[in-house]
Structures are given as structure tokens and as C-alpha cells.
């Protein structure tokens, strides 16, 4: 999980460079990059968990649907809430934060980063 947590630290470092005015990031591009990096961190953590559980590297998911399926198959047995948490992170970090560039509120972005870290810690 070290590599996954390194991605999260990189995302946080990106956010430190962005000017903040009235609890709002003034430049959305680095926020998008940070959200994309944090989402990749979540995927890396899932990959590492799956490999640890015996999934071959060539069998790792290649799409969000593949990740959903692997979560259902390998993780829901232990914690049914993980799929819901993954869905929230996918929508928040990947769709709203990275793809659409809709996240600019500092508190929301920090909460998203914290949620990503919590997710990783649960699948360690």
C-alpha cells in the first residue's frame, strides 16, 4: 500500500501549490490533477489488495466496471460498504474532480482526500 499512499501524498502536494481565496481554489487545473492522482491511488490500492489475495497481475481490472466486479467478488464478502465507498470516490474524485473539474471548495477536496485515505486503510 506504500505506492498507493505515495500517490495520495503527491495529490496533497499538488493542492499546496494552489492559491486559495475565500476557501476556494483559484485554479481548477491543479485541483483536477490532484483529484485524478488521488483516484489513481484508490485504484492502485485495490490492485495491490487483489494481488495480495492471489489475483494475477494480468487479471487486474481495466475499467471501472472491472473494479466494481472485483470489489463484489473479493471485498464485499468482508465489508459490503466498500463498494458504496468506491462508488462515492469514483464520482467525487474521478468524475466531479478530475473529469468535470467541478471541485473548487477547499473543504470538499480535503474531505475527498481523507475519504480516499480511509478507503485504502480499510483494504490494507
matplotlib code that plots the C-alpha trace (Angstrom):
import matplotlib.pyplot as plt

x = [0.0, 3.0, 2.7, -0.9, -0.3, 2.6, 0.0, -2.2, 0.8, 1.5, -2.1, -1.9, 1.4, -0.3, -3.0, -0.5, 0.6, -2.8, -3.8, -6.9, -9.4, -12.4, -12.0, -12.0, -9.1, -8.4, -7.1, -9.1, -6.4, -4.1, -7.2, -8.2, -4.7, -4.8, -8.2, -7.1, -4.0, -6.0, -8.4, -5.4, -4.3, -7.6, -7.2, -3.6, -4.6, -7.3, -4.8, -2.3, -5.1, -6.1, -2.6, -2.1, -5.3, -3.9, -5.2, -2.7, -1.4, -2.7, -6.2, -6.4, -9.4, -9.0, -12.2, -14.4, -16.8, -14.0, -13.1, -16.8, -16.8, -13.6, -14.8, -18.0, -16.1, -13.2, -14.1, -17.9, -17.6, -15.7, -17.3, -20.4, -19.9, -16.7, -18.4, -20.5, -17.4, -15.7, -18.7, -18.6, -14.9, -15.3, -18.0, -16.3, -12.6, -12.8, -16.0, -16.6, -13.0, -10.9, -13.1, -15.6, -13.4, -16.3, -14.5, -13.1, -14.2, -11.2, -13.1, -14.8, -11.5, -9.8, -12.8, -12.4, -8.7, -9.5, -12.1, -9.6, -7.1, -9.8, -10.8, -7.2, -6.7, -9.8, -8.5, -5.0]
y = [0.0, 2.3, 3.1, 4.0, 6.3, 7.9, 8.9, 10.5, 12.4, 13.6, 14.8, 16.7, 18.3, 19.5, 21.2, 23.1, 25.0, 26.4, 29.8, 29.8, 32.7, 32.5, 28.8, 28.3, 27.1, 29.8, 27.5, 24.3, 22.6, 21.5, 20.5, 18.3, 16.8, 16.2, 14.5, 12.3, 11.3, 10.5, 8.4, 6.5, 6.0, 4.2, 2.0, 1.2, 0.2, -2.1, -3.6, -4.3, -5.9, -8.1, -9.2, -10.0, -12.2, -14.2, -12.3, -12.4, -9.0, -9.7, -10.3, -6.9, -4.7, -2.4, -0.4, 1.0, -1.8, -4.3, -2.7, -2.9, -6.6, -7.4, -5.5, -7.5, -10.8, -10.2, -7.5, -7.4, -10.7, -8.8, -5.4, -4.7, -0.9, -0.9, -0.9, 2.1, 3.9, 3.1, 4.5, 7.7, 8.1, 7.4, 10.0, 12.6, 12.3, 11.0, 12.4, 15.7, 16.4, 15.2, 14.8, 17.7, 20.0, 20.8, 20.7, 24.0, 24.2, 23.5, 21.7, 19.4, 18.5, 17.8, 15.6, 13.7, 13.1, 12.0, 9.6, 8.1, 7.5, 5.9, 3.6, 2.5, 1.9, -0.4, -2.7, -3.0]
z = [0.0, 0.1, -3.6, -3.2, -0.2, -2.2, -4.8, -2.2, -0.8, -4.4, -4.7, -1.4, -2.5, -5.8, -3.8, -1.6, -4.7, -5.5, -4.3, -2.0, -1.8, 0.5, 1.0, -2.8, -5.0, -7.5, -10.3, -11.1, -13.3, -10.4, -8.4, -11.3, -11.4, -7.7, -7.8, -10.7, -8.8, -5.7, -7.7, -9.2, -5.6, -4.8, -7.9, -7.0, -3.5, -4.9, -7.4, -4.5, -2.4, -5.3, -6.0, -2.3, -2.5, -5.4, -8.5, -11.3, -12.5, -16.0, -14.5, -12.8, -13.8, -16.8, -16.4, -13.6, -14.3, -13.8, -10.5, -9.4, -10.3, -8.5, -5.4, -5.4, -5.8, -3.4, -1.0, -0.4, 1.5, 4.2, 4.0, 1.9, 2.4, 0.4, -3.0, -1.9, -0.8, -4.1, -6.0, -4.0, -4.6, -8.3, -8.6, -6.4, -7.4, -10.9, -12.4, -10.4, -9.5, -12.4, -15.5, -15.0, -12.9, -10.6, -7.3, -6.1, -2.4, -0.2, 2.5, -0.1, -1.7, 1.6, 2.7, -0.6, 0.0, 3.6, 2.3, -0.2, 2.6, 4.8, 1.9, 1.5, 5.2, 5.2, 2.5, 3.8]

ax = plt.figure().add_subplot(projection="3d")
ax.plot(x, y, z, "-o")
ax.set_aspect("equal")
plt.show()
